[in-house]
Amino acid sequence: MITVTRLNGTKVIINALLIELIEESADTVITLTTGKKLVVKEKSAELVSLNVQYLRSIGLIAAAQKSEHTEGPSS
């Protein structure tokens, strides 16, 4: 779960695993796999960083990297 800030200043906690798309134009829009959209203050780079931190905290990034190292390069 990651915490983001809506444009009105309220904080919401979202399931980072449900993020499908992050669009950045005048505002940053997060589209979830459920189809719900959230407009937030954070920029896309910050959201990516928050997501990576979350994935590391639950072991998904470490597991993926370990799998790549043990399987070796694909031919």
HTML snippet that shows the backbone in 3Dmol.js (N, CA, C, O; Angstrom):
<script src="https://3Dmol.org/build/3Dmol-min.js"></script>
<div id="view" style="width:600px;height:400px;position:relative"></div>
<script>
const pdb = `
ATOM      1  N   MET A   1       0.848  -1.170   0.000  1.00  0.00           N
ATOM      2  CA  MET A   1       0.000   0.000   0.000  1.00  0.00           C
ATOM      3  C   MET A   1       0.896   1.235   0.000  1.00  0.00           C
ATOM      4  O   MET A   1       1.940   1.265   0.650  1.00  0.00           O
ATOM      5  N   ILE A   2       0.465   2.251  -0.742  1.00  0.00           N
ATOM      6  CA  ILE A   2       1.196   3.517  -0.764  1.00  0.00           C
ATOM      7  C   ILE A   2       0.216   4.654  -0.471  1.00  0.00           C
ATOM      8  O   ILE A   2      -0.978   4.557  -0.757  1.00  0.00           O
ATOM      9  N   THR A   3       0.747   5.725   0.101  1.00  0.00           N
ATOM     10  CA  THR A   3      -0.064   6.893   0.422  1.00  0.00           C
ATOM     11  C   THR A   3       0.159   7.960  -0.640  1.00  0.00           C
ATOM     12  O   THR A   3       1.296   8.301  -0.967  1.00  0.00           O
ATOM     13  N   VAL A   4      -0.939   8.483  -1.172  1.00  0.00           N
ATOM     14  CA  VAL A   4      -0.892   9.559  -2.154  1.00  0.00           C
ATOM     15  C   VAL A   4      -1.780  10.709  -1.672  1.00  0.00           C
ATOM     16  O   VAL A   4      -2.594  10.541  -0.764  1.00  0.00           O
ATOM     17  N   THR A   5      -1.608  11.875  -2.295  1.00  0.00           N
ATOM     18  CA  THR A   5      -2.346  13.063  -1.880  1.00  0.00           C
ATOM     19  C   THR A   5      -3.246  13.539  -3.013  1.00  0.00           C
ATOM     20  O   THR A   5      -2.773  13.835  -4.111  1.00  0.00           O
ATOM     21  N   ARG A   6      -4.540  13.609  -2.739  1.00  0.00           N
ATOM     22  CA  ARG A   6      -5.468  14.155  -3.730  1.00  0.00           C
ATOM     23  C   ARG A   6      -5.226  15.653  -3.867  1.00  0.00           C
ATOM     24  O   ARG A   6      -4.560  16.257  -3.027  1.00  0.00           O
ATOM     25  N   LEU A   7      -5.758  16.241  -4.907  1.00  0.00           N
ATOM     26  CA  LEU A   7      -5.545  17.672  -5.138  1.00  0.00           C
ATOM     27  C   LEU A   7      -6.104  18.545  -4.013  1.00  0.00           C
ATOM     28  O   LEU A   7      -5.613  19.651  -3.786  1.00  0.00           O
ATOM     29  N   ASN A   8      -7.132  18.052  -3.307  1.00  0.00           N
ATOM     30  CA  ASN A   8      -7.704  18.828  -2.206  1.00  0.00           C
ATOM     31  C   ASN A   8      -6.913  18.677  -0.909  1.00  0.00           C
ATOM     32  O   ASN A   8      -7.289  19.242   0.118  1.00  0.00           O
ATOM     33  N   GLY A   9      -5.810  17.910  -0.954  1.00  0.00           N
ATOM     34  CA  GLY A   9      -4.941  17.761   0.203  1.00  0.00           C
ATOM     35  C   GLY A   9      -5.199  16.539   1.052  1.00  0.00           C
ATOM     36  O   GLY A   9      -4.412  16.247   1.952  1.00  0.00           O
ATOM     37  N   THR A  10      -6.284  15.807   0.797  1.00  0.00           N
ATOM     38  CA  THR A  10      -6.548  14.615   1.597  1.00  0.00           C
ATOM     39  C   THR A  10      -5.625  13.482   1.166  1.00  0.00           C
ATOM     40  O   THR A  10      -5.320  13.313  -0.014  1.00  0.00           O
ATOM     41  N   LYS A  11      -5.195  12.719   2.154  1.00  0.00           N
ATOM     42  CA  LYS A  11      -4.322  11.576   1.900  1.00  0.00           C
ATOM     43  C   LYS A  11      -5.186  10.336   1.717  1.00  0.00           C
ATOM     44  O   LYS A  11      -6.157  10.134   2.446  1.00  0.00           O
ATOM     45  N   VAL A  12      -4.832   9.515   0.751  1.00  0.00           N
ATOM     46  CA  VAL A  12      -5.497   8.230   0.554  1.00  0.00           C
ATOM     47  C   VAL A  12      -4.425   7.154   0.414  1.00  0.00           C
ATOM     48  O   VAL A  12      -3.333   7.405  -0.095  1.00  0.00           O
ATOM     49  N   ILE A  13      -4.755   5.976   0.867  1.00  0.00           N
ATOM     50  CA  ILE A  13      -3.842   4.846   0.764  1.00  0.00           C
ATOM     51  C   ILE A  13      -4.404   3.906  -0.290  1.00  0.00           C
ATOM     52  O   ILE A  13      -5.555   3.476  -0.211  1.00  0.00           O
ATOM     53  N   ILE A  14      -3.567   3.593  -1.286  1.00  0.00           N
ATOM     54  CA  ILE A  14      -4.029   2.726  -2.368  1.00  0.00           C
ATOM     55  C   ILE A  14      -3.165   1.471  -2.442  1.00  0.00           C
ATOM     56  O   ILE A  14      -2.014   1.459  -2.007  1.00  0.00           O
ATOM     57  N   ASN A  15      -3.741   0.435  -2.996  1.00  0.00           N
ATOM     58  CA  ASN A  15      -3.020  -0.812  -3.213  1.00  0.00           C
ATOM     59  C   ASN A  15      -2.127  -0.625  -4.441  1.00  0.00           C
ATOM     60  O   ASN A  15      -2.616  -0.516  -5.566  1.00  0.00           O
ATOM     61  N   ALA A  16      -0.830  -0.591  -4.215  1.00  0.00           N
ATOM     62  CA  ALA A  16       0.120  -0.344  -5.301  1.00  0.00           C
ATOM     63  C   ALA A  16       0.080  -1.427  -6.369  1.00  0.00           C
ATOM     64  O   ALA A  16       0.457  -1.187  -7.516  1.00  0.00           O
ATOM     65  N   LEU A  17      -0.375  -2.617  -5.994  1.00  0.00           N
ATOM     66  CA  LEU A  17      -0.445  -3.709  -6.959  1.00  0.00           C
ATOM     67  C   LEU A  17      -1.569  -3.498  -7.979  1.00  0.00           C
ATOM     68  O   LEU A  17      -1.597  -4.162  -9.015  1.00  0.00           O
ATOM     69  N   LEU A  18      -2.483  -2.586  -7.693  1.00  0.00           N
ATOM     70  CA  LEU A  18      -3.602  -2.328  -8.601  1.00  0.00           C
ATOM     71  C   LEU A  18      -3.336  -1.188  -9.584  1.00  0.00           C
ATOM     72  O   LEU A  18      -4.191  -0.876 -10.412  1.00  0.00           O
ATOM     73  N   ILE A  19      -2.157  -0.563  -9.499  1.00  0.00           N
ATOM     74  CA  ILE A  19      -1.856   0.534 -10.425  1.00  0.00           C
ATOM     75  C   ILE A  19      -1.604  -0.040 -11.815  1.00  0.00           C
ATOM     76  O   ILE A  19      -0.724  -0.878 -12.010  1.00  0.00           O
ATOM     77  N   GLU A  20      -2.388   0.425 -12.763  1.00  0.00           N
ATOM     78  CA  GLU A  20      -2.237  -0.017 -14.145  1.00  0.00           C
ATOM     79  C   GLU A  20      -1.486   1.024 -14.966  1.00  0.00           C
ATOM     80  O   GLU A  20      -0.674   0.679 -15.825  1.00  0.00           O
ATOM     81  N   LEU A  21      -1.762   2.303 -14.698  1.00  0.00           N
ATOM     82  CA  LEU A  21      -1.231   3.368 -15.542  1.00  0.00           C
ATOM     83  C   LEU A  21      -1.081   4.635 -14.726  1.00  0.00           C
ATOM     84  O   LEU A  21      -1.927   4.947 -13.888  1.00  0.00           O
ATOM     85  N   ILE A  22       0.005   5.373 -14.973  1.00  0.00           N
ATOM     86  CA  ILE A  22       0.203   6.691 -14.377  1.00  0.00           C
ATOM     87  C   ILE A  22       0.406   7.661 -15.525  1.00  0.00           C
ATOM     88  O   ILE A  22       1.318   7.500 -16.335  1.00  0.00           O
ATOM     89  N   GLU A  23      -0.458   8.678 -15.588  1.00  0.00           N
ATOM     90  CA  GLU A  23      -0.370   9.695 -16.636  1.00  0.00           C
ATOM     91  C   GLU A  23      -0.026  11.025 -15.990  1.00  0.00           C
ATOM     92  O   GLU A  23      -0.606  11.397 -14.971  1.00  0.00           O
ATOM     93  N   GLU A  24       0.917  11.737 -16.585  1.00  0.00           N
ATOM     94  CA  GLU A  24       1.288  13.033 -16.051  1.00  0.00           C
ATOM     95  C   GLU A  24       1.141  14.087 -17.142  1.00  0.00           C
ATOM     96  O   GLU A  24       1.856  14.071 -18.143  1.00  0.00           O
ATOM     97  N   SER A  25       0.209  14.991 -16.930  1.00  0.00           N
ATOM     98  CA  SER A  25       0.069  16.155 -17.810  1.00  0.00           C
ATOM     99  C   SER A  25       0.041  17.358 -16.876  1.00  0.00           C
ATOM    100  O   SER A  25       1.014  17.587 -16.158  1.00  0.00           O
ATOM    101  N   ALA A  26      -1.019  18.119 -16.860  1.00  0.00           N
ATOM    102  CA  ALA A  26      -1.117  19.205 -15.885  1.00  0.00           C
ATOM    103  C   ALA A  26      -1.211  18.613 -14.474  1.00  0.00           C
ATOM    104  O   ALA A  26      -0.620  19.139 -13.531  1.00  0.00           O
ATOM    105  N   ASP A  27      -1.951  17.528 -14.346  1.00  0.00           N
ATOM    106  CA  ASP A  27      -2.080  16.804 -13.084  1.00  0.00           C
ATOM    107  C   ASP A  27      -1.633  15.365 -13.312  1.00  0.00           C
ATOM    108  O   ASP A  27      -1.522  14.910 -14.451  1.00  0.00           O
ATOM    109  N   THR A  28      -1.382  14.666 -12.229  1.00  0.00           N
ATOM    110  CA  THR A  28      -1.015  13.256 -12.329  1.00  0.00           C
ATOM    111  C   THR A  28      -2.264  12.415 -12.083  1.00  0.00           C
ATOM    112  O   THR A  28      -2.950  12.580 -11.074  1.00  0.00           O
ATOM    113  N   VAL A  29      -2.547  11.508 -13.020  1.00  0.00           N
ATOM    114  CA  VAL A  29      -3.728  10.656 -12.925  1.00  0.00           C
ATOM    115  C   VAL A  29      -3.270   9.204 -12.813  1.00  0.00           C
ATOM    116  O   VAL A  29      -2.523   8.705 -13.655  1.00  0.00           O
ATOM    117  N   ILE A  30      -3.735   8.539 -11.755  1.00  0.00           N
ATOM    118  CA  ILE A  30      -3.460   7.115 -11.555  1.00  0.00           C
ATOM    119  C   ILE A  30      -4.701   6.349 -11.979  1.00  0.00           C
ATOM    120  O   ILE A  30      -5.798   6.617 -11.488  1.00  0.00           O
ATOM    121  N   THR A  31      -4.532   5.399 -12.887  1.00  0.00           N
ATOM    122  CA  THR A  31      -5.627   4.514 -13.269  1.00  0.00           C
ATOM    123  C   THR A  31      -5.353   3.153 -12.646  1.00  0.00           C
ATOM    124  O   THR A  31      -4.279   2.577 -12.821  1.00  0.00           O
ATOM    125  N   LEU A  32      -6.342   2.650 -11.915  1.00  0.00           N
ATOM    126  CA  LEU A  32      -6.212   1.350 -11.281  1.00  0.00           C
ATOM    127  C   LEU A  32      -6.789   0.262 -12.192  1.00  0.00           C
ATOM    128  O   LEU A  32      -7.550   0.555 -13.113  1.00  0.00           O
ATOM    129  N   THR A  33      -6.428  -0.970 -11.931  1.00  0.00           N
ATOM    130  CA  THR A  33      -6.937  -2.076 -12.739  1.00  0.00           C
ATOM    131  C   THR A  33      -8.449  -2.214 -12.615  1.00  0.00           C
ATOM    132  O   THR A  33      -9.084  -2.863 -13.446  1.00  0.00           O
ATOM    133  N   THR A  34      -9.022  -1.613 -11.590  1.00  0.00           N
ATOM    134  CA  THR A  34     -10.476  -1.638 -11.388  1.00  0.00           C
ATOM    135  C   THR A  34     -11.188  -0.628 -12.289  1.00  0.00           C
ATOM    136  O   THR A  34     -12.416  -0.632 -12.385  1.00  0.00           O
ATOM    137  N   GLY A  35     -10.407   0.244 -12.953  1.00  0.00           N
ATOM    138  CA  GLY A  35     -10.983   1.289 -13.789  1.00  0.00           C
ATOM    139  C   GLY A  35     -11.100   2.622 -13.071  1.00  0.00           C
ATOM    140  O   GLY A  35     -11.326   3.649 -13.710  1.00  0.00           O
ATOM    141  N   LYS A  36     -10.950   2.623 -11.749  1.00  0.00           N
ATOM    142  CA  LYS A  36     -11.032   3.859 -10.977  1.00  0.00           C
ATOM    143  C   LYS A  36      -9.820   4.727 -11.279  1.00  0.00           C
ATOM    144  O   LYS A  36      -8.710   4.226 -11.462  1.00  0.00           O
ATOM    145  N   LYS A  37     -10.051   6.047 -11.328  1.00  0.00           N
ATOM    146  CA  LYS A  37      -8.977   7.006 -11.581  1.00  0.00           C
ATOM    147  C   LYS A  37      -8.860   7.941 -10.394  1.00  0.00           C
ATOM    148  O   LYS A  37      -9.861   8.362  -9.814  1.00  0.00           O
ATOM    149  N   LEU A  38      -7.617   8.261 -10.040  1.00  0.00           N
ATOM    150  CA  LEU A  38      -7.355   9.213  -8.966  1.00  0.00           C
ATOM    151  C   LEU A  38      -6.446  10.304  -9.497  1.00  0.00           C
ATOM    152  O   LEU A  38      -5.456  10.021 -10.171  1.00  0.00           O
ATOM    153  N   VAL A  39      -6.777  11.546  -9.196  1.00  0.00           N
ATOM    154  CA  VAL A  39      -5.921  12.680  -9.554  1.00  0.00           C
ATOM    155  C   VAL A  39      -5.154  13.053  -8.292  1.00  0.00           C
ATOM    156  O   VAL A  39      -5.754  13.336  -7.255  1.00  0.00           O
ATOM    157  N   VAL A  40      -3.829  13.053  -8.382  1.00  0.00           N
ATOM    158  CA  VAL A  40      -2.996  13.240  -7.202  1.00  0.00           C
ATOM    159  C   VAL A  40      -1.943  14.323  -7.423  1.00  0.00           C
ATOM    160  O   VAL A  40      -1.644  14.709  -8.553  1.00  0.00           O
ATOM    161  N   LYS A  41      -1.389  14.802  -6.302  1.00  0.00           N
ATOM    162  CA  LYS A  41      -0.360  15.848  -6.356  1.00  0.00           C
ATOM    163  C   LYS A  41       1.011  15.307  -6.727  1.00  0.00           C
ATOM    164  O   LYS A  41       1.805  16.017  -7.344  1.00  0.00           O
ATOM    165  N   GLU A  42       1.303  14.061  -6.363  1.00  0.00           N
ATOM    166  CA  GLU A  42       2.625  13.494  -6.602  1.00  0.00           C
ATOM    167  C   GLU A  42       2.902  13.382  -8.107  1.00  0.00           C
ATOM    168  O   GLU A  42       1.998  13.141  -8.907  1.00  0.00           O
ATOM    169  N   LYS A  43       4.147  13.561  -8.457  1.00  0.00           N
ATOM    170  CA  LYS A  43       4.579  13.390  -9.849  1.00  0.00           C
ATOM    171  C   LYS A  43       4.818  11.906 -10.123  1.00  0.00           C
ATOM    172  O   LYS A  43       4.977  11.117  -9.191  1.00  0.00           O
ATOM    173  N   SER A  44       4.843  11.534 -11.383  1.00  0.00           N
ATOM    174  CA  SER A  44       4.968  10.121 -11.751  1.00  0.00           C
ATOM    175  C   SER A  44       6.255   9.490 -11.221  1.00  0.00           C
ATOM    176  O   SER A  44       6.237   8.340 -10.783  1.00  0.00           O
ATOM    177  N   ALA A  45       7.364  10.216 -11.254  1.00  0.00           N
ATOM    178  CA  ALA A  45       8.636   9.664 -10.762  1.00  0.00           C
ATOM    179  C   ALA A  45       8.540   9.320  -9.276  1.00  0.00           C
ATOM    180  O   ALA A  45       9.074   8.300  -8.840  1.00  0.00           O
ATOM    181  N   GLU A  46       7.868  10.157  -8.504  1.00  0.00           N
ATOM    182  CA  GLU A  46       7.696   9.883  -7.078  1.00  0.00           C
ATOM    183  C   GLU A  46       6.805   8.660  -6.867  1.00  0.00           C
ATOM    184  O   GLU A  46       7.060   7.849  -5.976  1.00  0.00           O
ATOM    185  N   LEU A  47       5.766   8.529  -7.681  1.00  0.00           N
ATOM    186  CA  LEU A  47       4.874   7.374  -7.570  1.00  0.00           C
ATOM    187  C   LEU A  47       5.598   6.086  -7.914  1.00  0.00           C
ATOM    188  O   LEU A  47       5.391   5.062  -7.263  1.00  0.00           O
ATOM    189  N   VAL A  48       6.436   6.127  -8.922  1.00  0.00           N
ATOM    190  CA  VAL A  48       7.221   4.940  -9.286  1.00  0.00           C
ATOM    191  C   VAL A  48       8.147   4.571  -8.129  1.00  0.00           C
ATOM    192  O   VAL A  48       8.272   3.395  -7.787  1.00  0.00           O
ATOM    193  N   SER A  49       8.791   5.563  -7.527  1.00  0.00           N
ATOM    194  CA  SER A  49       9.677   5.317  -6.401  1.00  0.00           C
ATOM    195  C   SER A  49       8.920   4.710  -5.215  1.00  0.00           C
ATOM    196  O   SER A  49       9.400   3.765  -4.589  1.00  0.00           O
ATOM    197  N   LEU A  50       7.739   5.251  -4.909  1.00  0.00           N
ATOM    198  CA  LEU A  50       6.915   4.712  -3.831  1.00  0.00           C
ATOM    199  C   LEU A  50       6.520   3.266  -4.120  1.00  0.00           C
ATOM    200  O   LEU A  50       6.506   2.421  -3.224  1.00  0.00           O
ATOM    201  N   ASN A  51       6.200   2.997  -5.382  1.00  0.00           N
ATOM    202  CA  ASN A  51       5.796   1.648  -5.769  1.00  0.00           C
ATOM    203  C   ASN A  51       6.966   0.668  -5.639  1.00  0.00           C
ATOM    204  O   ASN A  51       6.786  -0.447  -5.150  1.00  0.00           O
ATOM    205  N   VAL A  52       8.143   1.070  -6.066  1.00  0.00           N
ATOM    206  CA  VAL A  52       9.327   0.216  -5.957  1.00  0.00           C
ATOM    207  C   VAL A  52       9.634  -0.064  -4.486  1.00  0.00           C
ATOM    208  O   VAL A  52       9.942  -1.200  -4.122  1.00  0.00           O
ATOM    209  N   GLN A  53       9.553   0.968  -3.637  1.00  0.00           N
ATOM    210  CA  GLN A  53       9.785   0.773  -2.200  1.00  0.00           C
ATOM    211  C   GLN A  53       8.796  -0.234  -1.631  1.00  0.00           C
ATOM    212  O   GLN A  53       9.166  -1.106  -0.844  1.00  0.00           O
ATOM    213  N   TYR A  54       7.538  -0.106  -2.033  1.00  0.00           N
ATOM    214  CA  TYR A  54       6.519  -1.027  -1.544  1.00  0.00           C
ATOM    215  C   TYR A  54       6.808  -2.458  -2.010  1.00  0.00           C
ATOM    216  O   TYR A  54       6.750  -3.396  -1.215  1.00  0.00           O
ATOM    217  N   LEU A  55       7.117  -2.617  -3.289  1.00  0.00           N
ATOM    218  CA  LEU A  55       7.394  -3.954  -3.822  1.00  0.00           C
ATOM    219  C   LEU A  55       8.595  -4.591  -3.134  1.00  0.00           C
ATOM    220  O   LEU A  55       8.610  -5.797  -2.888  1.00  0.00           O
ATOM    221  N   ARG A  56       9.609  -3.769  -2.821  1.00  0.00           N
ATOM    222  CA  ARG A  56      10.765  -4.286  -2.074  1.00  0.00           C
ATOM    223  C   ARG A  56      10.340  -4.714  -0.673  1.00  0.00           C
ATOM    224  O   ARG A  56      10.789  -5.746  -0.174  1.00  0.00           O
ATOM    225  N   SER A  57       9.477  -3.924  -0.038  1.00  0.00           N
ATOM    226  CA  SER A  57       9.074  -4.213   1.338  1.00  0.00           C
ATOM    227  C   SER A  57       8.304  -5.526   1.450  1.00  0.00           C
ATOM    228  O   SER A  57       8.329  -6.168   2.500  1.00  0.00           O
ATOM    229  N   ILE A  58       7.623  -5.930   0.383  1.00  0.00           N
ATOM    230  CA  ILE A  58       6.898  -7.202   0.432  1.00  0.00           C
ATOM    231  C   ILE A  58       7.669  -8.331  -0.254  1.00  0.00           C
ATOM    232  O   ILE A  58       7.179  -9.455  -0.358  1.00  0.00           O
ATOM    233  N   GLY A  59       8.876  -8.020  -0.719  1.00  0.00           N
ATOM    234  CA  GLY A  59       9.753  -9.050  -1.251  1.00  0.00           C
ATOM    235  C   GLY A  59       9.566  -9.382  -2.718  1.00  0.00           C
ATOM    236  O   GLY A  59      10.205 -10.309  -3.216  1.00  0.00           O
ATOM    237  N   LEU A  60       8.713  -8.659  -3.427  1.00  0.00           N
ATOM    238  CA  LEU A  60       8.488  -8.996  -4.841  1.00  0.00           C
ATOM    239  C   LEU A  60       9.681  -8.661  -5.724  1.00  0.00           C
ATOM    240  O   LEU A  60      10.012  -9.426  -6.630  1.00  0.00           O
ATOM    241  N   ILE A  61      10.331  -7.529  -5.474  1.00  0.00           N
ATOM    242  CA  ILE A  61      11.473  -7.172  -6.317  1.00  0.00           C
ATOM    243  C   ILE A  61      12.639  -8.112  -6.041  1.00  0.00           C
ATOM    244  O   ILE A  61      13.290  -8.571  -6.980  1.00  0.00           O
ATOM    245  N   ALA A  62      12.913  -8.403  -4.791  1.00  0.00           N
ATOM    246  CA  ALA A  62      14.006  -9.317  -4.453  1.00  0.00           C
ATOM    247  C   ALA A  62      13.760 -10.693  -5.048  1.00  0.00           C
ATOM    248  O   ALA A  62      14.690 -11.332  -5.540  1.00  0.00           O
ATOM    249  N   ALA A  63      12.519 -11.154  -5.007  1.00  0.00           N
ATOM    250  CA  ALA A  63      12.196 -12.469  -5.560  1.00  0.00           C
ATOM    251  C   ALA A  63      12.408 -12.490  -7.069  1.00  0.00           C
ATOM    252  O   ALA A  63      12.926 -13.467  -7.610  1.00  0.00           O
ATOM    253  N   ALA A  64      12.012 -11.421  -7.748  1.00  0.00           N
ATOM    254  CA  ALA A  64      12.186 -11.361  -9.201  1.00  0.00           C
ATOM    255  C   ALA A  64      13.665 -11.311  -9.560  1.00  0.00           C
ATOM    256  O   ALA A  64      14.096 -11.971 -10.505  1.00  0.00           O
ATOM    257  N   GLN A  65      14.441 -10.538  -8.819  1.00  0.00           N
ATOM    258  CA  GLN A  65      15.873 -10.442  -9.100  1.00  0.00           C
ATOM    259  C   GLN A  65      16.576 -11.759  -8.811  1.00  0.00           C
ATOM    260  O   GLN A  65      17.471 -12.156  -9.556  1.00  0.00           O
ATOM    261  N   LYS A  66      16.183 -12.443  -7.738  1.00  0.00           N
ATOM    262  CA  LYS A  66      16.785 -13.734  -7.409  1.00  0.00           C
ATOM    263  C   LYS A  66      16.479 -14.746  -8.505  1.00  0.00           C
ATOM    264  O   LYS A  66      17.345 -15.536  -8.882  1.00  0.00           O
ATOM    265  N   SER A  67      15.257 -14.726  -9.014  1.00  0.00           N
ATOM    266  CA  SER A  67      14.864 -15.638 -10.075  1.00  0.00           C
ATOM    267  C   SER A  67      15.695 -15.402 -11.327  1.00  0.00           C
ATOM    268  O   SER A  67      16.113 -16.356 -11.984  1.00  0.00           O
ATOM    269  N   GLU A  68      15.939 -14.131 -11.665  1.00  0.00           N
ATOM    270  CA  GLU A  68      16.747 -13.807 -12.845  1.00  0.00           C
ATOM    271  C   GLU A  68      18.175 -14.316 -12.674  1.00  0.00           C
ATOM    272  O   GLU A  68      18.766 -14.827 -13.625  1.00  0.00           O
ATOM    273  N   HIS A  69      18.735 -14.179 -11.466  1.00  0.00           N
ATOM    274  CA  HIS A  69      20.112 -14.598 -11.226  1.00  0.00           C
ATOM    275  C   HIS A  69      20.252 -16.119 -11.237  1.00  0.00           C
ATOM    276  O   HIS A  69      21.261 -16.642 -11.709  1.00  0.00           O
ATOM    277  N   THR A  70      19.265 -16.822 -10.730  1.00  0.00           N
ATOM    278  CA  THR A  70      19.374 -18.274 -10.662  1.00  0.00           C
ATOM    279  C   THR A  70      19.077 -18.937 -12.008  1.00  0.00           C
ATOM    280  O   THR A  70      19.616 -20.003 -12.306  1.00  0.00           O
ATOM    281  N   GLU A  71      18.233 -18.317 -12.811  1.00  0.00           N
ATOM    282  CA  GLU A  71      17.890 -18.903 -14.105  1.00  0.00           C
ATOM    283  C   GLU A  71      18.919 -18.565 -15.164  1.00  0.00           C
ATOM    284  O   GLU A  71      19.068 -19.299 -16.141  1.00  0.00           O
ATOM    285  N   GLY A  72      19.634 -17.460 -14.985  1.00  0.00           N
ATOM    286  CA  GLY A  72      20.641 -17.051 -15.953  1.00  0.00           C
ATOM    287  C   GLY A  72      20.011 -16.392 -17.162  1.00  0.00           C
ATOM    288  O   GLY A  72      18.787 -16.338 -17.282  1.00  0.00           O
ATOM    289  N   PRO A  73      20.841 -15.894 -18.053  1.00  0.00           N
ATOM    290  CA  PRO A  73      20.310 -15.214 -19.246  1.00  0.00           C
ATOM    291  C   PRO A  73      19.646 -16.190 -20.190  1.00  0.00           C
ATOM    292  O   PRO A  73      20.063 -17.340 -20.330  1.00  0.00           O
ATOM    293  N   SER A  74      18.607 -15.705 -20.831  1.00  0.00           N
ATOM    294  CA  SER A  74      17.913 -16.577 -21.790  1.00  0.00           C
ATOM    295  C   SER A  74      18.646 -16.556 -23.118  1.00  0.00           C
ATOM    296  O   SER A  74      19.201 -15.532 -23.517  1.00  0.00           O
ATOM    297  N   SER A  75      18.645 -17.680 -23.789  1.00  0.00           N
ATOM    298  CA  SER A  75      19.365 -17.801 -25.072  1.00  0.00           C
ATOM    299  C   SER A  75      18.434 -17.602 -26.222  1.00  0.00           C
ATOM    300  O   SER A  75      18.856 -17.667 -27.377  1.00  0.00           O
TER     301      SER A  75
END
`;
const viewer = $3Dmol.createViewer("view");
viewer.addModel(pdb, "pdb");
viewer.setStyle({}, {cartoon: {color: "spectrum"}});
viewer.zoomTo();
viewer.render();
</script>
